[in-house]
Structures are given as structure tokens and as C-alpha cells.
Amino acid sequence: MENEIPKNLQRDISLISSLPCDINFHGTKLFKYQGCWYDNKTLQGILNLQRGFEPQETDIIVASFPKSGTTWLKALTVALLERSKHSSNHPLLSDNPHGLVPVLELRLYTETSKPDLTNFSSSPRLFSTHVPFHTLQEALKNSSCKVVYLWRNVKDALVSLWYFDCANLKIEEERSMLLLESMFESFCKGVSYYGPFWEHVLSYRRGSLEDPEHVLFLRYEELKTEPFVQLKKLAEFLGCPFTVEEEERGSVEEILDLCSLRNLKNLEVNKTGKTARGVDHKNFFRKGEVGDFKNYLTPEMEKKIDMIIEEKFRGTDLKL
Ligand SMILES: Nc1ncnc2c1ncn2[C@@H]1O[C@H](COP(=O)(O)OS(=O)(=O)O)[C@@H](OP(=O)(O)O)[C@H]1O
């Protein structure tokens, strides 16, 4: 039986089985690779990414810790790049942002053959990832493609993650608070899918300081408070700044409106569709409020996570 497994997979299996492992609050086995935690399949996708991804100079990669505004960033980037398209055939009207921008490590997971990106032909190519920067960097092999990172207040990301799990697993309200408590404990230990959160954010912060031309570091809360400024910053970074005529015509506002939570949530495709992995599109859209964690985390939980983040971010320019 062993002989039927391709050589690279045999190598991966033996590497993965030698890594530190732990069980998360779901009972899923997670493995620690280059400082962060992944399930078996994601990790195999990451190994394929590091080994087999062939970056192109014009590639754009949007990166985030899960539940930090990925869907919004994907939509904004697609809308920016596709802004010459007429509203009636805009890709965001017929597909969810996750269908338009594949997650590299999940797309590259394969049990049998070489990872396949052949049917991915948009130009520039637009991908997403949840892996931390040091792990991604190895896959980019010094290419000069652009990476846009979006991060968010850890407490809102955590509550958003919890909501997403409850919705996907159809967990009823009574059990949901128990899930929040165990999720919180794992999260604080750093043992969470793609976690620890702080390693993730710090890796991209370092990347953006070292190479600001290729790594842009954005914040969800700033995108909420000053969307106009942040979208223009993104356009400039990606090398497609708004022209004076476009600004006068209201193109920036148009994109912001198209990608607003309210608008995306109400599109038919996002009300009824599912991703290739069977996740209801509607679960990607909830409140999008800053500080919603106050409605769910106890003051003790808040204090504990604040202390952790304060310690981890000490000596950096990052604040909660
Ligand atoms: N367009 C838009 N504008 C503002 N906010 C938005 C938007 N789309 C999704 N959201 C909110 O983002 C949260 C989901 O995070 P992600 O998109 O990162 O999820 S995922 O990792 O891709 O599954 C989740 O946040 P919470 O509402 O706090 O749970 C979504 O509501």
C-alpha cells in the first residue's frame, strides 16, 4: 500500500508525523509548522505551496488571519482590478469573493498529483492565503509580487470565528457559549488554526517594515473609519491608482459601495450560494462591527487576552 503513495507525499507524511501536535477545541489534531498550527490537509497544501508554487512577478496575494476581513479585502481587490467592467457583468455580482480569489494552500492541497493552478488565468493573478509571512516568503522565492495583509482586533476576530463555527456546525445557542469558552482557551494558548494570532500579525508587520514596496499592512478598523483613504492607498500600492477623472466620477465611492457588507450580503449569490467546500456564502457576512466582542466576551476573558497581546506586541508599533 505504501508504494502507491507518491514519493513527495511519503516525505510529507513522515515530516508531519515528526512535528509537535496538539488537539484543538473541536478535537481536531493540529501540527505546529514554522511556529503556527495547521490541520493535516492544510499543512500538506502549505508544503506543496512552498515546494511547487511558481510565483509570477505580477501576482497579488491578499493575506489575513481568518475572520479578519478577508472577504472584504478580496472583494475590494477584485473590484479595484476589474473597475473598467460594467456593473451588469461585474464578477462580484455572480460569485462570492472566495470563489473569485482562491486560498493558495487549500487549492494546492492534493493527495495524488502535482498541484494544479492551470485553470487559473486572470491577469494579474489574484490569490489569497492565511499562512504567516515567513511561511509564505519561502513560497514566493524572492519574486517581486505584492502582498496585502489585513488584520483586525483579536477579540472581534475571535468572536467572528466563533460565530462562523456555530453557523457552519449549526450549534444551538445553549452549547454555543461552551464552544466560545473552549475556543477562547485554545486561542489564548496559541493553539488555533493558523494561530497564534500574534505570530501571524507580527510576521506581516516585520515583512511590511522590511519591504514596504511589496508588503502592505492594513487594518480592518481603519478600513471602516476611513475607507476612502485606505482604498486609495491599496490602489496605489497595487500600481493602479485612481486618476483624477475617476475620482471626480466617484469611482472610489462606487467600489466601496459595491463591496459594502450591506450590498454583498444582499446579493442573491451570497444569500443562497455555497463555496466549493460546502460553506454557505451567507456565513461570511455578519455584522462587521468594531467592538462587537463586548457583547460576548466576559470582562475576565477580555482582560486575559489584552494582557497576552500587550505582552506579545511590546516593543512594536502595534496596538490592540
Ligand atoms: N464587505 C464587508 N465589509 C465589512 N466587513 C465584512 C465584509 N464582508 C464580511 N465582513 C466581516 O468580516 C468577518 C469575516 O471575516 P473573513 O472575511 O476574514 O472570514 S474568512 O476568514 O474569510 O472566513 C465578519 O465579521 P463579523 O461580522 O464581526 O463576524 C464579516 O461580517
Ligand as a Chemical Component Dictionary entry (heavy atoms), coordinates in Angstrom:
data_LIG
# 
_chem_comp.id                   LIG 
_chem_comp.type                 NON-POLYMER 
_chem_comp.pdbx_formal_charge   0 
_chem_comp.three_letter_code    LIG 
# 
loop_
_chem_comp_atom.comp_id 
_chem_comp_atom.atom_id 
_chem_comp_atom.alt_atom_id 
_chem_comp_atom.type_symbol 
_chem_comp_atom.charge 
_chem_comp_atom.model_Cartn_x 
_chem_comp_atom.model_Cartn_y 
_chem_comp_atom.model_Cartn_z 
_chem_comp_atom.pdbx_ordinal 
LIG N1  N1  N 0 -17.835 43.731 2.914  1  
LIG C1  C1  C 0 -17.549 43.663 4.205  2  
LIG N2  N2  N 0 -17.312 44.779 4.916  3  
LIG C2  C2  C 0 -17.007 44.720 6.238  4  
LIG N3  N3  N 0 -16.945 43.563 6.944  5  
LIG C3  C3  C 0 -17.171 42.421 6.258  6  
LIG C4  C4  C 0 -17.480 42.410 4.878  7  
LIG N4  N4  N 0 -17.669 41.128 4.494  8  
LIG C5  C5  C 0 -17.513 40.370 5.574  9  
LIG N5  N5  N 0 -17.217 41.137 6.646  10 
LIG C6  C6  C 0 -16.991 40.707 8.036  11 
LIG O1  O1  O 0 -15.723 40.058 8.118  12 
LIG C7  C7  C 0 -15.809 38.980 9.058  13 
LIG C8  C8  C 0 -15.488 37.677 8.358  14 
LIG O2  O2  O 0 -14.097 37.627 8.239  15 
LIG P1  P1  P 0 -13.361 36.997 6.985  16 
LIG O3  O3  O 0 -13.947 37.541 5.756  17 
LIG O4  O4  O 0 -11.912 37.202 7.209  18 
LIG O5  O5  O 0 -13.716 35.454 7.109  19 
LIG S1  S1  S 0 -12.903 34.266 6.415  20 
LIG O6  O6  O 0 -11.622 34.115 7.143  21 
LIG O7  O7  O 0 -12.708 34.588 5.009  22 
LIG O8  O8  O 0 -13.776 33.084 6.598  23 
LIG C9  C9  C 0 -17.221 39.004 9.605  24 
LIG O9  O9  O 0 -17.143 39.843 10.748 25 
LIG P2  P2  P 0 -18.175 39.760 11.973 26 
LIG O10 O10 O 0 -19.420 40.386 11.473 27 
LIG O11 O11 O 0 -17.555 40.557 13.075 28 
LIG O12 O12 O 0 -18.327 38.318 12.309 29 
LIG C10 C10 C 0 -17.982 39.649 8.475  30 
LIG O13 O13 O 0 -19.207 40.210 8.866  31 
# 
loop_
_chem_comp_bond.comp_id 
_chem_comp_bond.atom_id_1 
_chem_comp_bond.atom_id_2 
_chem_comp_bond.value_order 
_chem_comp_bond.pdbx_ordinal 
LIG N1  C1  SING 1  
LIG C1  N2  SING 2  
LIG C1  C4  DOUB 3  
LIG N2  C2  DOUB 4  
LIG C2  N3  SING 5  
LIG N3  C3  DOUB 6  
LIG C3  C4  SING 7  
LIG C3  N5  SING 8  
LIG C4  N4  SING 9  
LIG N4  C5  DOUB 10 
LIG C5  N5  SING 11 
LIG N5  C6  SING 12 
LIG C6  O1  SING 13 
LIG C6  C10 SING 14 
LIG O1  C7  SING 15 
LIG C7  C8  SING 16 
LIG C7  C9  SING 17 
LIG C8  O2  SING 18 
LIG O2  P1  SING 19 
LIG P1  O3  DOUB 20 
LIG P1  O4  SING 21 
LIG P1  O5  SING 22 
LIG O5  S1  SING 23 
LIG S1  O6  DOUB 24 
LIG S1  O7  DOUB 25 
LIG S1  O8  SING 26 
LIG C9  O9  SING 27 
LIG C9  C10 SING 28 
LIG O9  P2  SING 29 
LIG P2  O10 DOUB 30 
LIG P2  O11 SING 31 
LIG P2  O12 SING 32 
LIG C10 O13 SING 33 
# 
